[in-house]
Amino acid sequence: MTSQHQNNTGVGSDWEPDPGVVAFAEQLGVPVSLELLELALTHRSYAYEHGGVPHNERLEFLGDSILGQAVTVMLYRDFPELDEGQLAKRRASLVSTIALAEIARGIGLGEQVRLGKGEDLTGGRDKASILADTMEAVIGATYLSAGPEQATALVLRLVDPLVNNPERFGAAMDPKTSLQEAAALIGASAPVYDIVSTGPDHNRRFVATVTVGPYTATGSGSSKKHAEMAAALEAWTDISARTS
């Protein structure tokens, strides 16, 4: 039996918060537990390299549900003119990997994520899938710390800048077509995708790299389709930002 008491966040009784986590909590503006927030910022690559310490995937699971509910209710209330199909498209866009990554970049989340060395060296702090998953985990930590009202308020504050941006809805819903259109606008050939897979058959992960003229982007997912879509979204966002 270890002499160090462990609480349900997986940290010991002598734990002290990282100054960066404290500053990030203040930036969020919600009364979130610092222990839970640090857990939310811990990627599985970090956990693997540090003896299997707890990581953020359970909080991510929770945050995904909280995010979806908050966005669904907001859209239903604020857009009475939209039918079910239009509401579904907007919701899918606002909770998409690219939207969450955009939000995460806006609040400097990447700087605070605890990553393994390999993931850090390969650009993990700006990888859309890692940023999106961590953003969901932060929402989950807020829910457990401060309750549903505070978590919902945080979600709505974070997504508010994206709600009335119609350009992003098309890209998030059909990123491969949007990327083809962007390629045509810059006079580049059609996007070319290259896919590799890792892991056992029951837990296979796919990584897609897409090349469009001078631009390249990567994306990952549980299927080839999802990996290609994530890569296309990354490329579309990059091209749009550089050519706008």
Steps between C-alpha positions, in 0.01 A plus 500: 500500500640835407551759769382774271126558508339495156178687426265442209704721270801272531726755673651472843427702812830687456408611149545866412354660187723603214509881466395468136192302601411764758528778240300298250224442757481874562474559126208257473311708754322207665555345845664184370693262727871537425552126549228417250625765261850353505350158436303646209826632355680165524523315169539124493848534348612680817332238717678221313841662550436563871413157626136489400374801696133590437424681174213702360301254287221442756457876541500531122212250484301706749581834342390382157149439636485833685620686191242337275211571734595864556540570129177317409289697749661830397434441130140395565430813704694756295418387145124435481508552122722194439350158432627176651748430223652849515524482879676164475754638252578799719535282809733260317715791391521666841599179679737384226869438553591807297269727699626374835861528385434857388353580841792332675755699302315820586543443874856366484404148601783338306761662722352329807443147371722240668642291215751220465832605351437331167158657457637838600789481252264414213279807545244355738430835662339623179347172385126545452401162642701552821375856546137400441515201735666708770242775459226245564687376807520855636123532456456171688723623782296819523177302523633286787650800679237768460183327381291502183418871492863611513602235246225608261594866543862416417398310186278781376769761564756295309283423195339844475757642251434207266120489510436766237787417267328328205822425308617248755184289483565376148862412572424315821217300349676405176870575544625297203277684253585834662870420467455416131335837451781675686756318286329624184498856630877500551566322170623178662438142390243286678593402858706181536455287813748257653387277789687289754355294784630397840388280787327162528197412290258565786643847567635614164582868453540662160708806413440678170731752337353717227700707254354795311759692301748634757274414794501182707291402800438193709201357678425188700195290570359156566440444128659603171201723426522685832875545466461644149225734616713624790796559268278679248365730770851585615611575144189704419548708817866563420434596139206722594706682763795557265297609198228709662 
